[in-house]
Structures are given as structure tokens and as C-alpha cells.
Amino acid sequence: MQEQFMKVRRLIGVSAFALALVFVAWLPLGALEIIPFVLTLPGEPSLRVHAAATVGCLMVAAWGFWNIQ
């Protein structure tokens, strides 16, 4: 059971890291207005929302890789 849980955590970590890489690549392209930002929150700049999504994904990825031996 513990081994299966660790595999699921690792899968979540890899997925969150891949999503964070997408957001990191999207940040400069959106800031230069090459491609539009996708995420929006009322009253917040789009750059801040994408940066927060990147940090959130990296935090989830850190949890996914924590204590894997």
C-alpha cells in the first residue's frame, strides 16, 4: 500500500512540475504579448496570476517528491 502511494505521489509531482514548466515558459511570452495570458482573476494583474500558478505547481511538485527514496 505504501509503495503504491509513493508512486501516485511521484506521478503527481511529475505532473505538477511539467505544468509549472508550461507556466514558466508562458510568463515571458505573455509579458511580451506574443501569446495572451489565459488565467485571469478580477482585480489582479494576469502576470501575477500566472506567477502564482507557477509557484503553486512547484509547491505541489515538492510535496510529490518529498521523502522519496
DRENDOTI-182442 format. One record per atom (N, C-alpha, C, O, CB): residue number from 1; residue in one letter; atom name; x, y negated, z. Coordinates in steps of 0.02 Angstrom, whole numbers, plus 50000, padded with zeros to 5 digits. Last residue first. Glycine has a CB too. Layout:
REM residues N
ATOM    nr   rest   atom    east   north      up
ATOM   NUM      a     CA       X       Y       Z
...
This chain:
REM residues 69
ATOM    nr   rest   atom    east   north      up
ATOM    69      q      N   50627   49618   49918
ATOM    69      q     CA   50692   49650   49924
ATOM    69      q      C   50702   49701   49870
ATOM    69      q      O   50754   49733   49867
ATOM    69      q     CB   50700   49682   49992
ATOM    68      i      N   50550   49467   49946
ATOM    68      i     CA   50552   49524   49902
ATOM    68      i      C   50622   49553   49903
ATOM    68      i      O   50671   49518   49892
ATOM    68      i     CB   50532   49504   49829
ATOM    67      n      N   50526   49351   50023
ATOM    67      n     CA   50537   49416   50056
ATOM    67      n      C   50532   49476   50009
ATOM    67      n      O   50512   49530   50030
ATOM    67      n     CB   50488   49425   50111
ATOM    66      w      N   50441   49263   49899
ATOM    66      w     CA   50467   49263   49966
ATOM    66      w      C   50469   49333   49995
ATOM    66      w      O   50421   49371   49991
ATOM    66      w     CB   50424   49217   50010
ATOM    65      f      N   50382   49253   49777
ATOM    65      f     CA   50448   49283   49778
ATOM    65      f      C   50478   49287   49848
ATOM    65      f      O   50533   49313   49857
ATOM    65      f     CB   50495   49243   49734
ATOM    64      g      N   50259   49192   49806
ATOM    64      g     CA   50260   49256   49771
ATOM    64      g      C   50327   49291   49774
ATOM    64      g      O   50329   49353   49773
ATOM    64      g     CB   50240   49246   49700
ATOM    63      w      N   50298   49071   49862
ATOM    63      w     CA   50265   49120   49904
ATOM    63      w      C   50269   49189   49871
ATOM    63      w      O   50279   49239   49906
ATOM    63      w     CB   50192   49100   49917
ATOM    62      a      N   50350   49013   49745
ATOM    62      a     CA   50394   49025   49802
ATOM    62      a      C   50364   49076   49850
ATOM    62      a      O   50399   49119   49876
ATOM    62      a     CB   50410   48960   49839
ATOM    61      a      N   50232   49002   49670
ATOM    61      a     CA   50286   49047   49647
ATOM    61      a      C   50334   49062   49704
ATOM    61      a      O   50358   49119   49709
ATOM    61      a     CB   50323   49015   49588
ATOM    60      v      N   50167   48905   49745
ATOM    60      v     CA   50137   48972   49740
ATOM    60      v      C   50189   49022   49717
ATOM    60      v      O   50191   49078   49742
ATOM    60      v     CB   50077   48971   49690
ATOM    59      m      N   50256   48799   49721
ATOM    59      m     CA   50244   48823   49790
ATOM    59      m      C   50214   48893   49790
ATOM    59      m      O   50233   48935   49830
ATOM    59      m     CB   50199   48774   49828
ATOM    58      l      N   50243   48784   49584
ATOM    58      l     CA   50307   48805   49611
ATOM    58      l      C   50301   48829   49684
ATOM    58      l      O   50338   48874   49704
ATOM    58      l     CB   50357   48747   49607
ATOM    57      c      N   50111   48739   49578
ATOM    57      c     CA   50129   48803   49547
ATOM    57      c      C   50195   48829   49574
ATOM    57      c      O   50203   48889   49585
ATOM    57      c     CB   50132   48797   49470
ATOM    56      g      N   50126   48615   49643
ATOM    56      g     CA   50083   48667   49670
ATOM    56      g      C   50098   48736   49642
ATOM    56      g      O   50100   48785   49679
ATOM    56      g     CB   50010   48650   49656
ATOM    55      v      N   50211   48548   49554
ATOM    55      v     CA   50234   48563   49622
ATOM    55      v      C   50191   48618   49654
ATOM    55      v      O   50217   48662   49688
ATOM    55      v     CB   50233   48499   49665
ATOM    54      t      N   50123   48541   49443
ATOM    54      t     CA   50188   48574   49438
ATOM    54      t      C   50213   48594   49507
ATOM    54      t      O   50235   48651   49517
ATOM    54      t     CB   50239   48529   49404
ATOM    53      a      N   50019   48465   49495
ATOM    53      a     CA   50005   48534   49472
ATOM    53      a      C   50070   48573   49466
ATOM    53      a      O   50072   48633   49483
ATOM    53      a     CB   49968   48533   49404
ATOM    52      a      N   50087   48345   49516
ATOM    52      a     CA   50060   48382   49573
ATOM    52      a      C   50044   48454   49555
ATOM    52      a      O   50055   48500   49595
ATOM    52      a     CB   49998   48347   49600
ATOM    51      a      N   50112   48310   49384
ATOM    51      a     CA   50168   48322   49429
ATOM    51      a      C   50145   48362   49490
ATOM    51      a      O   50180   48407   49513
ATOM    51      a     CB   50201   48256   49450
ATOM    50      h      N   49981   48291   49339
ATOM    50      h     CA   50022   48344   49309
ATOM    50      h      C   50082   48360   49353
ATOM    50      h      O   50102   48418   49359
ATOM    50      h     CB   50045   48324   49239
ATOM    49      v      N   49946   48182   49419
ATOM    49      v     CA   49907   48244   49423
ATOM    49      v      C   49947   48302   49395
ATOM    49      v      O   49948   48356   49424
ATOM    49      v     CB   49840   48236   49385
ATOM    48      r      N   50036   48084   49379
ATOM    48      r     CA   50038   48108   49448
ATOM    48      r      C   50000   48174   49455
ATOM    48      r      O   50022   48219   49492
ATOM    48      r     CB   50007   48056   49496
ATOM    47      l      N   49995   48063   49249
ATOM    47      l     CA   50062   48087   49262
ATOM    47      l      C   50067   48116   49332
ATOM    47      l      O   50100   48168   49342
ATOM    47      l     CB   50114   48030   49253
ATOM    46      s      N   49868   48008   49263
ATOM    46      s     CA   49875   48076   49236
ATOM    46      s      C   49944   48105   49249
ATOM    46      s      O   49951   48165   49259
ATOM    46      s     CB   49861   48076   49161
ATOM    45      p      N   49828   47923   49415
ATOM    45      p     CA   49862   47925   49350
ATOM    45      p      C   49873   47997   49327
ATOM    45      p      O   49885   48041   49368
ATOM    45      p     CB   49929   47888   49353
ATOM    44      e      N   49664   47926   49487
ATOM    44      e     CA   49734   47947   49490
ATOM    44      e      C   49765   47944   49421
ATOM    44      e      O   49732   47962   49372
ATOM    44      e     CB   49741   48018   49521
ATOM    43      g      N   49529   47901   49471
ATOM    43      g     CA   49568   47857   49514
ATOM    43      g      C   49641   47875   49520
ATOM    43      g      O   49677   47841   49556
ATOM    43      g     CB   49538   47856   49580
ATOM    42      p      N   49482   48067   49441
ATOM    42      p     CA   49461   47997   49444
ATOM    42      p      C   49503   47957   49494
ATOM    42      p      O   49512   47977   49551
ATOM    42      p     CB   49387   47992   49464
ATOM    41      l      N   49600   48165   49359
ATOM    41      l     CA   49562   48155   49420
ATOM    41      l      C   49542   48082   49422
ATOM    41      l      O   49583   48039   49407
ATOM    41      l     CB   49603   48177   49483
ATOM    40      t      N   49643   48275   49227
ATOM    40      t     CA   49626   48208   49250
ATOM    40      t      C   49587   48212   49315
ATOM    40      t      O   49547   48257   49326
ATOM    40      t     CB   49585   48170   49197
ATOM    39      l      N   49745   48365   49116
ATOM    39      l     CA   49715   48361   49183
ATOM    39      l      C   49702   48288   49202
ATOM    39      l      O   49745   48245   49193
ATOM    39      l     CB   49761   48395   49235
ATOM    38      v      N   49805   48335   48995
ATOM    38      v     CA   49743   48373   48996
ATOM    38      v      C   49707   48366   49063
ATOM    38      v      O   49646   48361   49065
ATOM    38      v     CB   49758   48447   48982
ATOM    37      f      N   49884   48207   48900
ATOM    37      f     CA   49878   48243   48963
ATOM    37      f      C   49809   48277   48964
ATOM    37      f      O   49761   48250   48938
ATOM    37      f     CB   49887   48196   49023
ATOM    36      p      N   49925   48230   48724
ATOM    36      p     CA   49887   48199   48779
ATOM    36      p      C   49890   48242   48843
ATOM    36      p      O   49897   48303   48840
ATOM    36      p     CB   49814   48189   48758
ATOM    35      i      N   50089   48214   48655
ATOM    35      i     CA   50029   48254   48665
ATOM    35      i      C   49990   48224   48723
ATOM    35      i      O   50021   48194   48767
ATOM    35      i     CB   50047   48330   48678
ATOM    34      i      N   50161   48096   48653
ATOM    34      i     CA   50166   48142   48596
ATOM    34      i      C   50106   48189   48596
ATOM    34      i      O   50076   48203   48544
ATOM    34      i     CB   50233   48182   48598
ATOM    33      e      N   50175   48004   48756
ATOM    33      e     CA   50113   48005   48717
ATOM    33      e      C   50120   48044   48651
ATOM    33      e      O   50088   48027   48601
ATOM    33      e     CB   50092   47934   48702
ATOM    32      l      N   50273   48015   48845
ATOM    32      l     CA   50291   47982   48782
ATOM    32      l      C   50232   47980   48734
ATOM    32      l      O   50239   47956   48677
ATOM    32      l     CB   50350   48019   48749
ATOM    31      a      N   50205   48088   48940
ATOM    31      a     CA   50227   48020   48957
ATOM    31      a      C   50246   47981   48895
ATOM    31      a      O   50237   47920   48892
ATOM    31      a     CB   50286   48022   49006
ATOM    30      g      N   50189   48210   48875
ATOM    30      g     CA   50131   48169   48889
ATOM    30      g      C   50149   48097   48906
ATOM    30      g      O   50113   48051   48888
ATOM    30      g     CB   50092   48199   48946
ATOM    29      l      N   50321   48252   48870
ATOM    29      l     CA   50284   48244   48808
ATOM    29      l      C   50221   48203   48818
ATOM    29      l      O   50202   48164   48773
ATOM    29      l     CB   50265   48313   48780
ATOM    28      p      N   50356   48260   49005
ATOM    28      p     CA   50387   48208   48962
ATOM    28      p      C   50350   48198   48897
ATOM    28      p      O   50347   48142   48871
ATOM    28      p     CB   50459   48227   48948
ATOM    27      l      N   50255   48364   49046
ATOM    27      l     CA   50263   48298   49077
ATOM    27      l      C   50297   48247   49032
ATOM    27      l      O   50268   48194   49020
ATOM    27      l     CB   50303   48305   49140
ATOM    26      w      N   50264   48487   48982
ATOM    26      w     CA   50210   48442   48963
ATOM    26      w      C   50221   48371   48988
ATOM    26      w      O   50199   48323   48956
ATOM    26      w     CB   50144   48469   48988
ATOM    25      a      N   50366   48553   49046
ATOM    25      a     CA   50376   48535   48976
ATOM    25      a      C   50324   48484   48953
ATOM    25      a      O   50338   48442   48910
ATOM    25      a     CB   50372   48597   48931
ATOM    24      v      N   50301   48569   49169
ATOM    24      v     CA   50364   48531   49165
ATOM    24      v      C   50378   48510   49093
ATOM    24      v      O   50400   48453   49082
ATOM    24      v     CB   50423   48572   49193
ATOM    23      f      N   50194   48652   49132
ATOM    23      f     CA   50181   48585   49157
ATOM    23      f      C   50243   48541   49154
ATOM    23      f      O   50239   48481   49138
ATOM    23      f     CB   50154   48587   49228
ATOM    22      v      N   50267   48767   49097
ATOM    22      v     CA   50225   48734   49047
ATOM    22      v      C   50211   48662   49069
ATOM    22      v      O   50215   48616   49028
ATOM    22      v     CB   50158   48773   49038
ATOM    21      l      N   50325   48798   49219
ATOM    21      l     CA   50368   48780   49162
ATOM    21      l      C   50328   48745   49107
ATOM    21      l      O   50353   48699   49075
ATOM    21      l     CB   50402   48842   49134
ATOM    20      a      N   50211   48832   49291
ATOM    20      a     CA   50248   48773   49310
ATOM    20      a      C   50295   48751   49254
ATOM    20      a      O   50304   48691   49243
ATOM    20      a     CB   50289   48787   49375
ATOM    19      l      N   50179   48952   49226
ATOM    19      l     CA   50133   48895   49221
ATOM    19      l      C   50167   48830   49240
ATOM    19      l      O   50155   48778   49210
ATOM    19      l     CB   50071   48906   49265
ATOM    18      a      N   50288   49029   49269
ATOM    18      a     CA   50277   49016   49198
ATOM    18      a      C   50231   48957   49187
ATOM    18      a      O   50243   48916   49142
ATOM    18      a     CB   50249   49079   49163
ATOM    17      f      N   50261   49029   49407
ATOM    17      f     CA   50323   48998   49382
ATOM    17      f      C   50317   48983   49307
ATOM    17      f      O   50338   48930   49285
ATOM    17      f     CB   50383   49044   49394
ATOM    16      a      N   50141   49099   49411
ATOM    16      a     CA   50143   49030   49434
ATOM    16      a      C   50205   48994   49409
ATOM    16      a      O   50202   48935   49392
ATOM    16      a     CB   50140   49027   49510
ATOM    15      s      N   50185   49225   49362
ATOM    15      s     CA   50134   49187   49326
ATOM    15      s      C   50134   49113   49346
ATOM    15      s      O   50128   49070   49304
ATOM    15      s     CB   50065   49217   49340
ATOM    14      v      N   50277   49262   49461
ATOM    14      v     CA   50300   49253   49392
ATOM    14      v      C   50249   49212   49352
ATOM    14      v      O   50269   49169   49313
ATOM    14      v     CB   50310   49322   49358
ATOM    13      g      N   50190   49268   49573
ATOM    13      g     CA   50248   49223   49571
ATOM    13      g      C   50273   49210   49501
ATOM    13      g      O   50287   49153   49483
ATOM    13      g     CB   50304   49252   49612
ATOM    12      i      N   50101   49369   49536
ATOM    12      i     CA   50076   49301   49549
ATOM    12      i      C   50133   49251   49545
ATOM    12      i      O   50124   49197   49517
ATOM    12      i     CB   50041   49297   49617
ATOM    11      l      N   50194   49474   49530
ATOM    11      l     CA   50157   49454   49470
ATOM    11      l      C   50128   49384   49478
ATOM    11      l      O   50130   49344   49431
ATOM    11      l     CB   50101   49505   49456
ATOM    10      r      N   50231   49479   49666
ATOM    10      r     CA   50281   49462   49615
ATOM    10      r      C   50248   49441   49550
ATOM    10      r      O   50271   49394   49517
ATOM    10      r     CB   50328   49523   49602
ATOM     9      r      N   50110   49517   49723
ATOM     9      r     CA   50140   49452   49740
ATOM     9      r      C   50192   49432   49689
ATOM     9      r      O   50195   49373   49670
ATOM     9      r     CB   50172   49455   49809
ATOM     8      v      N   50098   49643   49665
ATOM     8      v     CA   50047   49592   49650
ATOM     8      v      C   50075   49523   49666
ATOM     8      v      O   50065   49476   49628
ATOM     8      v     CB   49982   49605   49689
ATOM     7      k      N   50207   49705   49725
ATOM     7      k     CA   50204   49700   49652
ATOM     7      k      C   50154   49646   49631
ATOM     7      k      O   50167   49608   49584
ATOM     7      k     CB   50184   49767   49621
ATOM     6      m      N   50170   49700   49859
ATOM     6      m     CA   50230   49664   49837
ATOM     6      m      C   50231   49655   49761
ATOM     6      m      O   50254   49604   49736
ATOM     6      m     CB   50293   49700   49861
ATOM     5      f      N   50060   49786   49857
ATOM     5      f     CA   50050   49716   49875
ATOM     5      f      C   50110   49674   49852
ATOM     5      f      O   50100   49618   49827
ATOM     5      f     CB   50040   49708   49950
ATOM     4      q      N   50125   49906   49830
ATOM     4      q     CA   50078   49879   49780
ATOM     4      q      C   50065   49805   49793
ATOM     4      q      O   50060   49766   49746
ATOM     4      q     CB   50012   49919   49782
ATOM     3      e      N   50196   49922   49950
ATOM     3      e     CA   50232   49917   49886
ATOM     3      e      C   50188   49887   49831
ATOM     3      e      O   50211   49847   49791
ATOM     3      e     CB   50257   49987   49864
ATOM     2      q      N   50095   49936   50043
ATOM     2      q     CA   50140   49879   50047
ATOM     2      q      C   50177   49868   49981
ATOM     2      q      O   50187   49811   49960
ATOM     2      q     CB   50190   49888   50105
ATOM     1      m      N   50041   50060   50000
ATOM     1      m     CA   50000   50000   50000
ATOM     1      m      C   50043   49937   50000
ATOM     1      m      O   50031   49890   49962
ATOM     1      m     CB   49953   50000   50060
